[in-house]
Amino acid sequence: MKIAIIGGKLQGTEAVYLAREAGMESILIDRNPQAPAAGICDRFVCGDVVAREPQVMAAMKEADLVLPTNENWQLLQAIREIGEEEGLTVAFDFNAYAVTASKLQSDRLFRHNHIPSPLYYPQGKAPYIAKPSGESGSVGVTFLETDLQVEDFLANQSDSDQWIVQEYLEGPSYSLEVIGSEQHYRTYTVTQIHMDKVYDCCKVTAPCPQLTGEELERFAKIACSLAELIELRGIMDVEVIHQGGLLKVLEIDARLPSQTPIAVYHASGVNLLAELADIALWGRFQRKQENEGRWCAYEHYKLEEGRIIQEGEHMMSQARPLARSEGLFGSDVALSDYFPGCGEFKGIFVNWGEDEDGLEQKRQKLKADLKGQLL
């Protein structure tokens, strides 16, 4: 099966990796000839979808499945129109995405349906977190220590009505993907999201033994309830924070996420891209859901100014075209722009093991090899 993946940054890297693991032929489309995922796809087509350049149109029509892996509204609208005009199968729920792309809309959804979520300013207590409504992940996230700082911050925003300000809660964050359609949904392995100092995810781990069986079941119910409320046909990830015994929803995004699917794949054996393709092409799942029960860690490191730094995922969008390596610095698999003698590089390093100790030994070896061989 051929899959046309449109967008070669973070989500595109995830999709190209999973396509190979699922036995799909990946055709990556991006107008940036140096897109990170360009180095690991089966075929790269450089071109502009919005301009409907001939090579792009040919690649989209050649594919059995088209997957948008970007959050550019103009580009998404072009993909939707081309898909409808040409009769292409596009694995993307545009209506669900429109709801989840707006934090204002999705947070209203939580409140109206009594889904637990952090309180909004001026409710709750300082400190607070301010987030732009139209961005996902850590983009624009700002920590505000006092009520006065909140007032000053909003007063200095020309679009203050497009920001949400919520109480800042201490606690571990978790993510869960839900895939399906028409009230038949599956959820998968829960992953823990580890943040760097600017609230960008620098590591994903699975499984999550800190959560009880009852809490895992409650998380799955929340995810499926949200999928039903937005009538999801496709994939969505749900991020929560665990605080005071409650799982409070931080955000939802109806598109293939980055980072967590590869961790889910190596922890459980379930390929979320294959599951999404089943729903897009057949309207139902084509395989049994299993969990192989491994432990997995997915993390980012870069070499910069003579230092090894663990940092959030947004550094990867600035990487050169990536290469896939097995065994690089002792990792099970790496996606990086490293080459011998390079003065700097960025990379995703993934390890997995049969138990927690085995995984931790691999992680420690990775860190030791990075420092031992590069510094």
N, C-alpha and C positions, 0 to 999 in steps of 0.2 A: 504494500500500500504506500502511496506517495502522499506526503503531507506538506503543504505550503505554509510555512511559519513566517508571519509578517512582523518583523521587529527583532533585532538581534542583540538587545541588551540583556537585562536580568531575566525577564520572563522567557525571552527567546533562548537564552543559554539553557534554561531548565527544560524547555520543550525539545530542543535539539538533542540533549542528553537522553531524555526519556524516549524519544522517537527511536534512537539507535537501540536502546534496551528492549523496545517493543518490536524490533524487526521492521520498522517503517523506514522508508527512504525520505530523508528530510531535504526540502528545498527552502533555504532561508532567503527571504526578500527583505532588503533594507537599502535605503539610499546612501548610507554611510559605508564606503568600501572597507573601513576599518572596524566595523561592528564586532564586538567581542565574540559572538557566536559564529561569525563567518569562518573561524578557523576549525570548527568541529562539526560543521554540517556536511551532508553528502554533496550538496551543490549550492553555490551561492549565486543569487541573481541580484545585481546592484541596480536599483531603479526606484522610481517614484510611483507609488500606487495612486496617489491623488491625481497625478498628471496622466495616469493610465498609459504609461510607457509600454510599448509593444512587448518587450521582453518580460515585463511584469505580468501583463495580461495573459501571455502564453503560459507562464509558470503557474498562475492561479488556475487556469482552465485545465492544465495538465494534471493537477493534483486531485486525488480522491477526496481530500479534506483540506479546508483552509482554516488556519488557526491564527487569529490576531493575538499578538503578544506585545501589546503596547497600550498606552493610555492616552493617546493623542486623539481628541474628539474628531478633528477633521479627517484624520486617517481612518478612524473607525467608521465614520459615516461613509467614506469612499468604499471601504470594504463591504459594508452592508449593501450599498447601492449596486456595486459590481456583482455581488453574490446573488441578489434578487434578479438582476437583468440577465445574468448568464446561467442561472439555475445551479449555482455552486452550493455545496454543503459547507456551511461556515459553523465551526464549533464555538459559538459565542452567543450568549443570551443578551442581546442589546438592551432589552427592556429592563431586565434585572440589573444589568450593569449601571443603567442610568440612575436607578434608586441607590445602589450601594456606592456609586462614585461621589455622591453628595452626602457628606457627614450630617448635614442638616436634615435631609430626608431620612436617612437611615436611623438617626437618633430619634426622630419623631416616631418612626416605626417601633423602636424599642419601647418608648414611653407609652404609646397607645396600646401596646399589647403586653404591658407589664413584664417585659424582658429586663432582668436586672442589668443595670449599667451605672457608671459613676454619676454622681450628682453634678448639676450644672451651677456655675456661678450665677447669682450670689448664694445659692444653696451650698451646702457642704462647708468645709473649712479649708483655709489656705494650708499648703500651697496648691496651685492649680497648674493645669497644662492647657495651653492654647494650641488649637490645630486649625489650619485652613480647611474649609469644607470640601474643596475640590481636589485635595491631594491625598495620596495613600502613603502608607508606611511612615517614615520619620520626616518626610519633607515638611519643612516649616514648623515643626513641633517646637514649642517654646515653653520653658519652665518659668513660672511666675510665683515668687515666694510669698507675696502678701496681696491683700485686697487692693492696696494702693497701686502696686505694680500692674495688677490687672486693669485698673481704670486707666493708668497711663498708657499701657500697651494698646488697649482698644481705641483710646483717643488719638493715637498716632497711626491708626490703620485707615486708609481711605475707603476700605471695604469691610468695615468692622462687623456688618451684618452677615458677612460670609465666613465668620470665624465662630468656632464653638470653644467654650472654656469650661473644662470639667475639673473636678477635684482630682488631685494627684494622689494615687493610691500606691502604697508600698506592697509588693508581693510579686510572686513569679507570674510570668505571662505564658499562656499556652495557645496553640493554634490547632484547628481541626478543619479538614476539608469535607465538604458534602457534595455529592454528585448525584444527578438523577433528573427525573421529570415527572410531572403529574402525580404528585404525592407518593412516588416510589423513590425513596432516596437511600443512599448508603453513606455512612461515615467511616472514617479510616483511623489509622493510628494517630493518637494525639502527640504533638511535638511541643517541647518547651522552647520558648524564644528568649535568647540571651542578648541583652542590649549593651551597646557601648556607651560612652559618656554623653553622646548626643542622641540617645534613644534610637539608634539604628541597630538592626539585628546583626550581630557579628558571629553568632553560633546558634545552631539548632540541634537539639538532642532528642532522642527517642529510645525507649519508651519513657513514661513519666510515672515512676513508682510512688511519687509524692501524693498523687491523686488516688483516692479510694475507688473501689469499684462503683460505689454509688455516685461519686462525683463524675466519673467517666460516663456513666449512663446518663446523668443529668446534662452533661455537656452535649452528648449526642442528641438528646431530645431538644435542647435549645437550638442546635444547628438545623435539625430537621424542621422545627417549627418556623424558623426564619426562612428556610427554603420554601416552605409551603406558603408563607405570607407573601413572598414576592413571586410566587409561581415560577420558581427557578427551573430552567431547562438547560442544564450544563453543570458548571462547577462554581463553587463559592468557598472561600475560606472565612472562618470565624475566629477572631482573636479575643481572648478573655484574660482578665486578671483574677488571680485567686487571692481573696482578701477576706478575712474574718469568716472563713468557712463558706463563703459565697463565690460563685463564678459570675463576674460582671463583664458584660460584653463591651469591648473597646471599639471594635470596628468589624465590618464585613466587606468583602470585595468579591463580586461575581466575575472573576476571571482567573485564569491559571496563575497561581501565585509563584513567586520565586522562592528558592531555598527549601521550603518544607517538602515539596513533592519528592525530591531526590532523597531526603532523609527518610521519608515514609517508604520509598521504594526499597532502600537497603535495610530498613528495619523490619518491614513486613513482607516484602516480595510483591506488593501490589503496585502496579504501574498506573498512576492516576491519569496519565495521558491516554493509555489504552482504555481505561474505564470511560473517559470523556468521549473518545472516538466511538465507543459502543453506543452511547446515548445519542450522539450526533448522527451517526449513520443508520442505526437500527432502532433507536427509540427504547432500547432495553439493554441490560447487561448481558454479555455473552459468556461470562465465566463465573465460577464460584468465587466467593470472597474468602480469602485465607489470610492467616497471619503467621509468618515463619518465626516470629519471636526473637529477632536479633536486636542488639543494641547498636545505635548509630550516632555519630557526631559529624556535623557538617559545619565547617568554619572557614573564615577568611583570614589570610595573612598577607602582608606585603613587606617587601624590602624597600626601605626609603631612607636616604641619608645615613646609610650604614647601620640602620636599626631594623629589627624584625618587629612589626606592629600588627596586633590583631585589631581589626576595624570592621565597621558595619558594611553592609552589602553595597552601598552606593559607590564605594571606591571601584567596584568591579565594572561599573558602566563606563569608566574611563580607561579600562584595560585595552591593550592591543588585542588583535585576534588571538583567541585562546587555542591551546593544544591540550589534548587529553593524554594523561600519562598515568601509568600504573606503577606504583613503587617510588614515585618522586618524593624524596625526603622521608621515605618510609611510610607514605600514605597508601591506602588501598587504591584510591584513585584521586587524581588532581586535575583541575581545569585551570590552566594558568598561562600567562604570557612569559614565563621564565625561559631563558636560554643560557647555556653556560657562558659565564663571563659578563652577564648583564649587571648593570649597576643598580637596577631597581626592577621589581616585578610585582604583580598582583596575582593572587591565586585562591581558588576554592579547594579545600582539602577535605576529603571524606574518608572516614574509617568506620568499620563495623566489626562486631565480634559477637560471640555466642553468649557472653555475659558481660556485666558491668566492668569487672576487673580486666578482662581481656581487651575491652575497648579502651579503658584508661591507659593500659600499657602502650597501646598503639599511639594514643594521643601524646603521651609523654615522649615517646620516641620521635614523633613528628617534630615536636618543639625542640628537642635536643638536636636533631639532625639539621633543622633550619638554622639554629644558632651555630652549631659546630661546623657546618659546611659553608656558611655564608659570612660569618662575622670573624 
